[in-house]
Amino acid sequence: MMLLAMTGNAPEHDSAGFGHFIKRPFSVFHSLCLLVIALALSGQVLADCECGYQSDNLDGVYQDVFTDLIETNFARMPDISTNTDWLRQEFNVTKAQARGEYGEMFYIKDDVEYVDNIGNRAFDGLQLIVRQDLIDGMVPVAEVDTARLDLSYGTFRASMKLTATPGTCAAFFWYFNDTQEIDMEFLSKDFDHNKKVYPVNLVLQSRAAAAHGYDASQTDNFIKANLPFNPTTDFHEYRIDYNPSEILFYADRVLLANMNGSNVPSPTSPGHLILSHWSNGNPKWSGGPPKEEAPLIIRYLKAYFNSTDPKRTQDWGGRCKNAKAETSVCKIPVVTRENQTAKDWFFSDYPDMSKNQTVYEITSGARTLEVMARWMMIVVGLLMIGLAGGF
């Protein structure tokens, strides 16, 4: 934006119908006022990341670019019930449907919450709680799903602290249907603290798994990997990279496994993300129910992906004018076990880095404050011009 400043003394004029007025010299003060407004408006015009967000590959090279994002800092969210990015699930699963000793009651009143078992606010994040006492033959369990159902290829990352109480299954997964599903599942009964063994089940549900009664362990798309840390003592980032030719699973950027082949879900299948914590007493899987309240704590979810929604593809084409521009594509910061700095980075905290993204702004406190600050600058600039008559 160019500011033109007039100097010198202007003559007096009479304007018919408007009375007598004096055109004052355009002072340095006026220029400063307009500069304040220009700086405030600059954030509404310029944008970074308009062409997408770039993920690192297995070799650490930034390569794949994704057009859309969902970012949620659960540790900063005041109330998930008002968040438009997430849907709390409330439904029952019978014993037969659950294929366990008990049914499952997905419950939102007490099992998806921000308070601990004595009523204190848990600032670490969202708790998905599995409870020990049955209700009508069902175990009270918990789940939240993304509201968006148009997630295709992408990189999906969740920071979680798992329960040490045996008898639950914590799950982080992409889901389209029972034969197109990408899972990371953690069975707390399998954790061996004495031997420091902490397995994670990496599952690709497919038609091959359906042919074995949805038992993916009977196919080539099931891997049990050991985590290089105790997942119950601290938060760690679990990551699924879903690409056209393969699926990679990470923990704190350490590769756990990769799967490829014809069983990778179709790119036209519109999926969504699920965070779940459950138990049904099946001794071959979740075990349980737990003997005490068992919380899974989720600190954040970060998803960068391509959309199957034609409208979102059209939106991307409208905002991405020059993919080769220096700031048109933004690199997604990496969280490692040694360097956790990026855990607090959210593009959605900054309006210039998440233009045209369907983010829930109240979740992003810094974003809301930045927008308010810009408008305050505009108001101050206008007030300064209004008071500039004496300058």
C-alpha positions, 0 to 999 in steps of 0.5 A: 500500500502506497501512502501519498503525503501532501505538503505545503499550505493549501488555499481556502475554498468555498464550496456551494452547498457545503459551506466554507472549509479549510484544506489542512496540510497532510502532516506527518501525524496523518501519515502515521495514522494511515500507517497504523491502519495499513499495518492492521489491514495488511494481515487481511490481504496478505497470506502464507500457506495459501497453497497448503502444508508440506509434510516430511517423508521417511527420509526427512525430506519435505515433499507431500503438500496437503490443502486442508487442516484440522488443528485442535489444542485440547489443552487450551479448549474451554469446552468440547461441547461447543467445538464445531470441529468435533462430535462427541459420540453417544450410542450403545453397542451390544455384547454380540456386536462388540464381540466381547464379554460385555457391550459398550456404552459410549457416553458423553455426560461423564466420560468425555470431559476435562475434570479428573476423578475428584472434580479438578480441571485437567489442564493437560487435555481432553480425557476419554474415560473407561469406567469400571462399573457396568451399566445394563451389562455395558462398559461406559466408554468414550469417543470423539470424531471429527465433524468433517467427513472428507479426509483423504490422503494426509498426515494425522498426528495426535499427542496422547498419554495412555492409561496404565490401568489394564483392560482398555483399548485406546485407538487413534484411526482414520475411518471410512468403513469396516474395510477401509480403516487405518488404526493405531490401537494400544492395549493396556493389558499388554504393557509390561512395565517390568520388561519395559515392553509397550506394544502398539497394534498397527492395523489396516482393515480391508476386504482381506480382514473382512474375509477373516471375520474382521481379524486383521491379524490373519492378514498381511496388514497387521503389525505389532510394534514396540514403542521405544518409551513408556506411553503411560508416563508422558505425552507422545505424538502418534502419527499416521501418514496416508499416501497413495502407495503406502501408509506409515506409522510413527511415534515421536517421528520414529518409524514403527512400520509401513504398509503398502499394496492394493489394500491401501484405502481408495483416495475417493473414500471420504474418511474421518478421524476417530479418537476412542477409548473402550473395553468390552471384556474380550480376553483376546483384545481389550480385556477388562473392564478395568478395575478402576477409572482409566483415562486416555488424555489427548493434548492435541490433534493435528491433521493436514490432508486433501479433501474429497469435497469438490467445494474445498478443492475449488476453494484451494484453486481460488486461493493458491495463485502461485504455488512457487511463491516463497511462502505459498507452502508451509512446512509442518514442524516435526515433533521428536522425542528429543525436541518437543518445541513444535507441540505448541505450534498451530497454523490456525493460531495465525490468520495469515497462515490458515486463510479459507480453512474451516477451523474453530477459532475459539479453540485458537486463543492466539488467533482470536487475540490477533484478530482483535488486535488488528481491529483495535489498531484500525480503531485507534488509527481512525480515532487518531485521524479524527483528533488530528485537527489540531495537528 
